[in-house]
Amino acid sequence: MTSPSSTETQLLRRLRAWTAFFIFGLVVSGLTAIPLETELAVLERLAGQGTEGFAGWIHRVAEALRCRTARPACPSIQNIPLERFQKDIIWKSGWKR
């Protein structure tokens, strides 16, 4: 049978290991973060030319991102006010104050 102090020690070791693993994952994800415009430019080059399938979709997403970056009020992307969106969600869900 295990004594309480050894159980606590094992638990503490496991907590430390999981915490270290989580911090390591955060560091790795931060180091590998690539700006979206750069990432999509690379994907566009890899996907090649085309207007259908994956290549067409990547091209449309990259174009929308470039348009949105250049002009915040890009006409190809609809801006729905947050208040209206919240009212629609509340109204459709049936939740009332």
Secondary structure, 3 states (H helix, E strand, C coil): CCCHHHHHHHHHHHHHHHHHHHHHHHHHHHHCCCCHHHHHHHHHHHHCCCCCHHHHHHHHHHHHHHHHHHCCCCCCCCCCCHHHHHHHHHHHHCCCC
